[in-house]
Amino acid sequence: MPSAPAVVSVDGVGKTYRVYARSIDRIAERLTRRPRHRVHHALHNVTFDVARGEGFGVIGENGAGKSTLLKILAGITTPGAGRVAVRGAAASILELGGGFHPDLTGRQNLALSAAMLGLSEREVRARTPEIIAFSELDAYIDEPVRVYSTGMAMRLAFAIAVQVEPDVLIVDEALSVGDGYFQRKCMRRIQDFLRGGGTLVFCSHAMYYVSEFCTRALWLRDGRVAALGPADAVIREYEAFLLARTAAAPRAPEADLPRGPARIVDVRQEGAAAPAAPLQQGDAWTLTLECASDDAGIGLHVAVGVDRIDGVQVFACSTRHDGVAALRGQTYYRVRLRVPALPLVQGQFTIYVFLLDEDGLQVYDRRTLAGALLVQAPAYRVGLMAVDHEWDADAALDREAPPMALRADDDQKRSLSPQV
Protein backbone atom coordinates (compact mmCIF):
# COMPACT_ATOMS: atom_id res chain seq x y z
CA MET A 1 0.00 0.00 0.00
CA PRO A 2 1.25 3.53 -0.70
CA SER A 3 2.84 5.33 2.25
CA ALA A 4 1.30 8.75 1.45
CA PRO A 5 -2.25 9.45 2.68
CA ALA A 6 -4.89 7.83 0.48
CA VAL A 7 -6.94 10.24 -1.62
CA VAL A 8 -8.97 7.47 -3.27
CA SER A 9 -10.06 4.48 -1.18
CA VAL A 10 -11.96 1.54 -2.65
CA ASP A 11 -12.90 -1.25 -0.25
CA GLY A 12 -14.65 -4.42 -1.40
CA VAL A 13 -16.58 -2.68 -4.17
CA GLY A 14 -19.05 -4.70 -6.21
CA LYS A 15 -21.56 -3.77 -8.86
CA THR A 16 -24.24 -5.87 -10.54
CA TYR A 17 -26.68 -5.07 -13.30
CA ARG A 18 -29.92 -6.65 -14.34
CA VAL A 19 -29.86 -7.48 -18.04
CA TYR A 20 -33.16 -7.91 -19.84
CA ALA A 21 -33.51 -9.50 -23.25
CA ARG A 22 -36.44 -7.21 -24.11
CA SER A 23 -37.67 -3.92 -22.69
CA ILE A 24 -41.10 -5.36 -21.99
CA ASP A 25 -39.54 -7.95 -19.67
CA ARG A 26 -39.01 -5.22 -17.07
CA ILE A 27 -42.75 -4.56 -16.90
CA ALA A 28 -43.59 -8.26 -16.99
CA GLU A 29 -41.22 -8.90 -14.10
CA ARG A 30 -42.93 -6.27 -11.95
CA LEU A 31 -46.39 -7.58 -12.75
CA THR A 32 -45.70 -11.29 -12.37
CA ARG A 33 -43.00 -10.96 -9.69
CA ARG A 34 -41.03 -13.57 -11.58
CA PRO A 35 -37.47 -12.84 -12.66
CA ARG A 36 -37.05 -12.19 -16.35
CA HIS A 37 -33.48 -10.99 -16.23
CA ARG A 38 -29.98 -12.29 -15.85
CA VAL A 39 -27.49 -10.81 -13.41
CA HIS A 40 -24.25 -9.37 -14.76
CA HIS A 41 -21.47 -8.90 -12.20
CA ALA A 42 -19.56 -5.89 -13.52
CA LEU A 43 -17.33 -5.65 -10.42
CA HIS A 44 -16.67 -8.06 -7.57
CA ASN A 45 -14.75 -7.30 -4.36
CA VAL A 46 -12.38 -4.66 -5.77
CA THR A 47 -10.08 -3.07 -3.19
CA PHE A 48 -7.25 -0.55 -3.59
CA ASP A 49 -6.00 2.85 -2.40
CA VAL A 50 -4.48 5.68 -4.39
CA ALA A 51 -2.08 8.02 -2.59
CA ARG A 52 -1.99 11.78 -3.00
CA GLY A 53 0.15 12.75 -5.99
CA GLU A 54 0.14 9.22 -7.42
CA GLY A 55 -0.61 8.11 -10.95
CA PHE A 56 -2.74 4.96 -10.83
CA GLY A 57 -3.53 2.93 -13.95
CA VAL A 58 -6.55 0.73 -14.61
CA ILE A 59 -6.09 -1.81 -17.40
CA GLY A 60 -7.94 -4.81 -18.75
CA GLU A 61 -9.89 -6.11 -21.71
CA ASN A 62 -13.12 -4.61 -22.98
CA GLY A 63 -15.93 -5.58 -20.63
CA ALA A 64 -13.60 -6.12 -17.67
CA GLY A 65 -15.34 -3.48 -15.54
CA LYS A 66 -12.92 -0.58 -15.99
CA SER A 67 -15.50 2.02 -17.07
CA THR A 68 -17.91 0.91 -14.34
CA LEU A 69 -15.18 1.39 -11.74
CA LEU A 70 -14.30 4.85 -13.03
CA LYS A 71 -17.96 5.88 -13.10
CA ILE A 72 -18.23 4.86 -9.44
CA LEU A 73 -15.13 6.91 -8.59
CA ALA A 74 -16.57 9.89 -10.48
CA GLY A 75 -19.88 9.63 -8.63
CA ILE A 76 -21.89 8.91 -11.78
CA THR A 77 -23.14 5.62 -10.37
CA THR A 78 -23.05 4.03 -6.93
CA PRO A 79 -21.52 0.71 -5.89
CA GLY A 80 -23.81 -2.19 -5.12
CA ALA A 81 -21.45 -3.35 -2.36
CA GLY A 82 -18.44 -1.99 -0.54
CA ARG A 83 -17.29 1.57 0.14
CA VAL A 84 -15.67 4.28 -1.96
CA ALA A 85 -14.11 7.52 -0.72
CA VAL A 86 -12.64 10.25 -2.92
CA ARG A 87 -11.15 13.05 -0.82
CA GLY A 88 -11.01 16.45 -2.46
CA ALA A 89 -12.41 17.83 -5.70
CA ALA A 90 -12.55 15.25 -8.51
CA ALA A 91 -12.90 15.90 -12.23
CA SER A 92 -13.53 13.15 -14.74
CA ILE A 93 -13.25 12.66 -18.48
CA LEU A 94 -15.19 9.51 -19.21
CA GLU A 95 -17.70 9.45 -22.04
CA LEU A 96 -16.76 12.22 -24.43
CA GLY A 97 -19.27 15.02 -24.27
CA GLY A 98 -21.03 13.28 -21.39
CA GLY A 99 -22.79 15.88 -19.26
CA PHE A 100 -22.93 18.43 -22.08
CA HIS A 101 -26.37 19.67 -23.06
CA PRO A 102 -26.54 19.54 -26.86
CA ASP A 103 -28.67 22.67 -27.19
CA LEU A 104 -26.43 24.82 -24.99
CA THR A 105 -23.39 26.52 -26.42
CA GLY A 106 -19.87 25.49 -25.59
CA ARG A 107 -19.55 28.54 -23.32
CA GLN A 108 -22.75 27.70 -21.47
CA ASN A 109 -21.73 24.06 -21.04
CA LEU A 110 -18.34 25.24 -19.83
CA ALA A 111 -19.92 27.39 -17.11
CA LEU A 112 -22.32 24.62 -16.09
CA SER A 113 -19.62 21.93 -15.92
CA ALA A 114 -17.19 24.16 -14.01
CA ALA A 115 -19.90 25.06 -11.49
CA MET A 116 -20.70 21.36 -10.99
CA LEU A 117 -17.01 20.80 -10.24
CA GLY A 118 -17.25 23.27 -7.36
CA LEU A 119 -16.14 26.60 -8.85
CA SER A 120 -17.90 29.74 -7.76
CA GLU A 121 -19.43 32.13 -10.29
CA ARG A 122 -16.42 34.45 -9.91
CA GLU A 123 -13.98 31.53 -10.41
CA VAL A 124 -15.88 30.37 -13.50
CA ARG A 125 -15.58 33.84 -15.04
CA ALA A 126 -11.87 33.97 -14.19
CA ARG A 127 -11.10 30.53 -15.62
CA THR A 128 -13.23 30.74 -18.76
CA PRO A 129 -10.57 32.46 -20.95
CA GLU A 130 -7.97 29.86 -19.93
CA ILE A 131 -10.33 26.98 -20.68
CA ILE A 132 -11.28 28.37 -24.09
CA ALA A 133 -7.63 29.03 -24.94
CA PHE A 134 -6.60 25.49 -24.01
CA SER A 135 -9.46 23.96 -26.02
CA GLU A 136 -8.62 26.16 -29.03
CA LEU A 137 -12.33 26.47 -29.78
CA ASP A 138 -12.44 30.27 -29.76
CA ALA A 139 -14.34 30.47 -33.05
CA TYR A 140 -16.94 27.89 -32.03
CA ILE A 141 -17.38 28.40 -28.29
CA ASP A 142 -20.72 30.17 -28.80
CA GLU A 143 -22.09 27.50 -31.15
CA PRO A 144 -24.41 24.79 -29.76
CA VAL A 145 -22.57 21.64 -28.73
CA ARG A 146 -24.84 19.49 -30.91
CA VAL A 147 -22.89 20.66 -33.98
CA TYR A 148 -19.49 19.87 -32.42
CA SER A 149 -17.53 16.95 -33.75
CA THR A 150 -16.40 14.24 -31.33
CA GLY A 151 -12.90 15.71 -31.32
CA MET A 152 -14.18 19.18 -30.51
CA ALA A 153 -16.29 17.87 -27.63
CA MET A 154 -13.22 16.06 -26.29
CA ARG A 155 -11.17 19.27 -26.44
CA LEU A 156 -13.74 21.16 -24.41
CA ALA A 157 -14.24 18.35 -21.88
CA PHE A 158 -10.52 17.93 -21.27
CA ALA A 159 -9.90 21.67 -21.06
CA ILE A 160 -12.57 22.06 -18.40
CA ALA A 161 -11.33 19.07 -16.39
CA VAL A 162 -7.69 20.15 -16.22
CA GLN A 163 -8.08 23.90 -15.99
CA VAL A 164 -10.28 23.76 -12.87
CA GLU A 165 -7.26 22.18 -11.08
CA PRO A 166 -8.99 19.26 -9.32
CA ASP A 167 -7.38 17.22 -6.56
CA VAL A 168 -8.19 13.99 -8.44
CA LEU A 169 -8.35 13.64 -12.22
CA ILE A 170 -10.14 10.54 -13.56
CA VAL A 171 -9.48 9.83 -17.24
CA ASP A 172 -10.98 6.99 -19.28
CA GLU A 173 -9.95 6.10 -22.84
CA ALA A 174 -11.00 9.60 -23.90
CA LEU A 175 -7.67 10.74 -25.31
CA SER A 176 -7.74 8.14 -28.07
CA VAL A 177 -10.08 10.49 -29.95
CA GLY A 178 -8.79 13.65 -31.53
CA ASP A 179 -5.85 14.74 -33.61
CA GLY A 180 -2.27 13.92 -32.67
CA TYR A 181 -1.37 17.52 -31.91
CA PHE A 182 -4.06 17.92 -29.25
CA GLN A 183 -3.34 14.47 -27.80
CA ARG A 184 0.26 15.51 -27.19
CA LYS A 185 -0.94 18.74 -25.62
CA CYS A 186 -3.21 16.76 -23.27
CA MET A 187 -0.41 14.35 -22.34
CA ARG A 188 1.89 17.24 -21.42
CA ARG A 189 -0.89 18.72 -19.30
CA ILE A 190 -1.32 15.41 -17.46
CA GLN A 191 2.43 15.33 -16.76
CA ASP A 192 2.24 18.88 -15.39
CA PHE A 193 -0.76 17.90 -13.28
CA LEU A 194 1.17 15.00 -11.71
CA ARG A 195 4.30 17.12 -11.17
CA GLY A 196 2.11 19.65 -9.38
CA GLY A 197 0.97 17.03 -6.86
CA GLY A 198 -2.33 16.04 -8.47
CA THR A 199 -3.70 12.50 -8.22
CA LEU A 200 -4.48 10.65 -11.45
CA VAL A 201 -6.65 7.58 -12.08
CA PHE A 202 -5.95 6.69 -15.70
CA CYS A 203 -7.58 3.99 -17.81
CA SER A 204 -6.14 3.17 -21.22
CA HIS A 205 -5.38 0.35 -23.64
CA ALA A 206 -2.11 2.12 -24.50
CA MET A 207 0.34 0.46 -22.13
CA TYR A 208 3.04 3.00 -22.97
CA TYR A 209 0.95 5.84 -21.52
CA VAL A 210 0.08 3.78 -18.44
CA SER A 211 3.76 3.08 -17.82
CA GLU A 212 4.62 6.76 -18.32
CA PHE A 213 1.95 8.28 -16.08
CA CYS A 214 1.39 5.61 -13.43
CA THR A 215 3.56 4.19 -10.68
CA ARG A 216 1.00 1.49 -9.81
CA ALA A 217 -1.70 -0.27 -11.80
CA LEU A 218 -4.76 -2.45 -11.37
CA TRP A 219 -5.58 -5.20 -13.86
CA LEU A 220 -9.28 -6.05 -13.94
CA ARG A 221 -10.41 -9.32 -15.45
CA ASP A 222 -14.12 -10.16 -15.57
CA GLY A 223 -14.76 -7.58 -12.85
CA ARG A 224 -12.21 -9.02 -10.43
CA VAL A 225 -8.71 -7.94 -9.45
CA ALA A 226 -6.30 -10.01 -11.52
CA ALA A 227 -3.19 -8.07 -10.45
CA LEU A 228 -2.38 -5.00 -8.37
CA GLY A 229 1.08 -3.54 -7.86
CA PRO A 230 3.90 -1.64 -9.59
CA ALA A 231 2.74 -0.53 -13.04
CA ASP A 232 5.57 -2.14 -15.01
CA ALA A 233 5.05 -5.53 -13.36
CA VAL A 234 1.27 -5.48 -13.82
CA ILE A 235 1.62 -4.42 -17.47
CA ARG A 236 4.05 -7.28 -18.17
CA GLU A 237 1.67 -9.77 -16.55
CA TYR A 238 -1.29 -8.42 -18.52
CA GLU A 239 0.55 -8.45 -21.85
CA ALA A 240 1.77 -12.01 -21.19
CA PHE A 241 -1.86 -13.01 -20.59
CA LEU A 242 -2.97 -11.42 -23.87
CA LEU A 243 -0.18 -13.11 -25.83
CA ALA A 244 -0.86 -16.49 -24.24
CA ARG A 245 -4.57 -16.21 -25.03
CA THR A 246 -3.78 -15.33 -28.62
CA ALA A 247 -1.37 -18.24 -28.88
CA ALA A 248 -3.99 -20.59 -27.43
CA ALA A 249 -6.50 -19.71 -30.15
CA PRO A 250 -7.29 -22.68 -32.39
CA ARG A 251 -4.88 -23.05 -35.27
CA ALA A 252 -4.72 -25.43 -38.14
CA PRO A 253 -2.71 -28.47 -37.01
CA GLU A 254 0.65 -29.03 -38.64
CA ALA A 255 0.57 -31.75 -41.24
CA ASP A 256 2.50 -34.86 -40.36
CA LEU A 257 5.76 -35.13 -42.26
CA PRO A 258 6.42 -38.34 -44.13
CA ARG A 259 9.33 -40.39 -42.87
CA GLY A 260 12.48 -38.90 -44.39
CA PRO A 261 16.15 -39.86 -44.59
CA ALA A 262 17.04 -37.60 -41.62
CA ARG A 263 15.40 -36.64 -38.34
CA ILE A 264 15.82 -34.35 -35.34
CA VAL A 265 16.85 -36.23 -32.21
CA ASP A 266 17.05 -33.44 -29.64
CA VAL A 267 16.71 -29.66 -29.32
CA ARG A 268 17.69 -27.79 -26.18
CA GLN A 269 18.52 -24.29 -25.04
CA GLU A 270 21.64 -23.26 -23.19
CA GLY A 271 21.68 -20.10 -21.17
CA ALA A 272 17.92 -20.20 -20.65
CA ALA A 273 15.69 -22.28 -18.44
CA ALA A 274 12.43 -20.58 -19.40
CA PRO A 275 10.13 -19.86 -17.81
CA ALA A 276 11.91 -20.42 -14.47
CA ALA A 277 14.95 -18.29 -15.38
CA PRO A 278 14.01 -15.79 -18.09
CA LEU A 279 16.66 -14.04 -20.12
CA GLN A 280 17.20 -10.33 -20.43
CA GLN A 281 18.10 -8.29 -23.46
CA GLY A 282 21.84 -8.64 -24.10
CA ASP A 283 22.18 -12.11 -22.57
CA ALA A 284 23.89 -14.85 -24.55
CA TRP A 285 21.64 -17.59 -25.92
CA THR A 286 22.51 -20.92 -27.51
CA LEU A 287 20.25 -23.44 -29.20
CA THR A 288 21.68 -26.93 -29.70
CA LEU A 289 20.30 -29.37 -32.24
CA GLU A 290 21.19 -33.04 -32.59
CA CYS A 291 20.09 -34.89 -35.69
CA ALA A 292 20.62 -38.27 -37.32
CA SER A 293 20.81 -39.33 -40.96
CA ASP A 294 20.24 -42.72 -42.56
CA ASP A 295 22.70 -41.89 -45.34
CA ALA A 296 26.04 -40.20 -44.71
CA GLY A 297 26.11 -39.05 -48.31
CA ILE A 298 23.10 -36.70 -48.22
CA GLY A 299 23.56 -33.03 -47.34
CA LEU A 300 21.57 -31.36 -44.54
CA HIS A 301 20.89 -27.79 -43.53
CA VAL A 302 19.32 -26.40 -40.35
CA ALA A 303 16.94 -23.46 -40.05
CA VAL A 304 15.69 -21.78 -36.86
CA GLY A 305 12.82 -19.33 -36.51
CA VAL A 306 11.70 -17.37 -33.44
CA ASP A 307 8.12 -16.10 -33.30
CA ARG A 308 6.28 -14.22 -30.63
CA ILE A 309 3.67 -16.58 -29.23
CA ASP A 310 0.88 -14.73 -31.04
CA GLY A 311 2.50 -15.71 -34.35
CA VAL A 312 4.44 -12.55 -35.18
CA GLN A 313 7.75 -13.65 -36.68
CA VAL A 314 10.70 -11.98 -34.98
CA PHE A 315 13.71 -13.42 -36.76
CA ALA A 316 14.91 -16.51 -38.65
CA CYS A 317 18.24 -17.87 -39.85
CA SER A 318 19.56 -20.95 -41.63
CA THR A 319 22.93 -22.54 -42.27
CA ARG A 320 22.32 -22.43 -46.02
CA HIS A 321 21.56 -18.70 -46.23
CA ASP A 322 24.44 -17.91 -43.89
CA GLY A 323 26.92 -19.72 -46.14
CA VAL A 324 27.61 -22.67 -43.85
CA ALA A 325 28.49 -25.87 -45.70
CA ALA A 326 25.85 -28.61 -45.69
CA LEU A 327 26.27 -31.37 -43.11
CA ARG A 328 27.67 -34.38 -44.90
CA GLY A 329 29.83 -37.45 -44.31
CA GLN A 330 28.40 -38.60 -40.97
CA THR A 331 25.17 -40.09 -39.68
CA TYR A 332 24.95 -38.06 -36.45
CA TYR A 333 25.47 -34.31 -36.06
CA ARG A 334 25.39 -31.67 -33.38
CA VAL A 335 24.72 -28.09 -34.50
CA ARG A 336 24.77 -25.00 -32.27
CA LEU A 337 23.22 -21.64 -33.00
CA ARG A 338 24.85 -18.97 -30.83
CA VAL A 339 23.45 -15.49 -30.28
CA PRO A 340 26.10 -13.64 -28.24
CA ALA A 341 23.79 -10.77 -27.26
CA LEU A 342 20.07 -11.44 -27.54
CA PRO A 343 18.40 -8.34 -29.05
CA LEU A 344 14.93 -9.24 -27.79
CA VAL A 345 13.60 -6.78 -25.23
CA GLN A 346 10.68 -8.63 -23.68
CA GLY A 347 8.04 -11.25 -24.36
CA GLN A 348 7.46 -14.97 -24.68
CA PHE A 349 8.55 -16.65 -27.89
CA THR A 350 8.13 -19.93 -29.74
CA ILE A 351 11.15 -21.59 -31.34
CA TYR A 352 10.83 -23.46 -34.64
CA VAL A 353 13.62 -25.79 -35.80
CA PHE A 354 13.74 -27.32 -39.28
CA LEU A 355 16.00 -30.00 -40.76
CA LEU A 356 16.24 -29.39 -44.50
CA ASP A 357 17.82 -30.95 -47.56
CA GLU A 358 20.99 -29.47 -49.02
CA ASP A 359 19.00 -27.10 -51.26
CA GLY A 360 16.97 -25.84 -48.32
CA LEU A 361 13.71 -26.77 -50.02
CA GLN A 362 12.54 -30.06 -48.58
CA VAL A 363 11.73 -30.32 -44.87
CA TYR A 364 12.93 -33.65 -43.47
CA ASP A 365 11.89 -32.96 -39.89
CA ARG A 366 10.82 -30.11 -37.60
CA ARG A 367 10.38 -29.30 -33.93
CA THR A 368 8.22 -26.63 -32.30
CA LEU A 369 9.11 -25.39 -28.81
CA ALA A 370 5.98 -23.43 -27.92
CA GLY A 371 6.63 -20.50 -25.58
CA ALA A 372 10.05 -21.92 -24.69
CA LEU A 373 11.96 -18.63 -24.78
CA LEU A 374 11.04 -16.00 -22.19
CA VAL A 375 12.68 -12.58 -22.11
CA GLN A 376 11.99 -10.01 -19.40
CA ALA A 377 12.99 -6.38 -19.15
CA PRO A 378 13.76 -4.77 -15.76
CA ALA A 379 11.27 -2.02 -16.68
CA TYR A 380 8.51 -1.73 -19.24
CA ARG A 381 9.90 -1.27 -22.75
CA VAL A 382 8.20 -0.55 -26.05
CA GLY A 383 8.82 -2.92 -28.94
CA LEU A 384 10.35 -6.36 -29.35
CA MET A 385 13.99 -5.77 -30.13
CA ALA A 386 16.84 -3.50 -29.14
CA VAL A 387 19.16 -2.33 -31.91
CA ASP A 388 22.61 -0.79 -31.65
CA HIS A 389 22.26 2.92 -32.12
CA GLU A 390 23.73 6.29 -31.22
CA TRP A 391 22.44 9.85 -31.00
CA ASP A 392 23.97 12.94 -32.57
CA ALA A 393 22.16 16.11 -31.53
CA ASP A 394 23.91 19.30 -32.65
CA ALA A 395 22.63 22.83 -32.38
CA ALA A 396 22.85 24.36 -35.85
CA LEU A 397 23.72 27.86 -34.64
CA ASP A 398 24.37 29.17 -38.13
CA ARG A 399 20.84 28.48 -39.31
CA GLU A 400 17.46 29.86 -38.38
CA ALA A 401 14.57 27.54 -37.68
CA PRO A 402 12.21 27.34 -40.67
CA PRO A 403 8.75 28.79 -40.08
CA MET A 404 6.23 26.25 -38.87
CA ALA A 405 3.52 25.52 -41.39
CA LEU A 406 0.05 26.24 -40.17
CA ARG A 407 -2.29 23.30 -40.35
CA ALA A 408 -6.03 23.64 -39.95
CA ASP A 409 -7.72 21.15 -37.64
CA ASP A 410 -9.86 18.84 -39.75
CA ASP A 411 -12.50 18.88 -37.03
CA GLN A 412 -12.70 22.65 -37.14
CA LYS A 413 -12.90 22.77 -40.93
CA ARG A 414 -16.18 20.91 -41.02
CA SER A 415 -19.44 22.79 -41.41
CA LEU A 416 -21.13 23.96 -38.24
CA SER A 417 -24.63 24.14 -39.72
CA PRO A 418 -27.20 22.45 -37.47
CA GLN A 419 -27.83 18.81 -38.29
CA VAL A 420 -31.41 17.98 -39.17
Secondary structure by P-SEA (a helix, b strand, c coil): cccccccbbbcbbbbbbbbbcccaaaaaaaaaccccbbbbcccccccccccccbbbbbbbccccaaaaaaaaaaccccccbbbbbbccbbbbbccccccccccccaaaaaaaaaaaacccaaaaaaaaaaaaaaaccccccccccccccaaaaaaaaaaaaaaacccbbbbccccccccaaaaaaaaaaaaaaaaabbbbbcccccaaaaaacccbbbbbccccccccccaaaaaaaaaaaaaaaaaaccccccccccccccccccccccccccccccccccbbbbbbbbbccccccbbbbbbbbbbcccccccccccccccccccccccccbbbbbbbcccccccccbbbbbbbbccccccccccccccccbbbbbcccccccccccbbbbbbcccccccccbbbbccccccccccccc
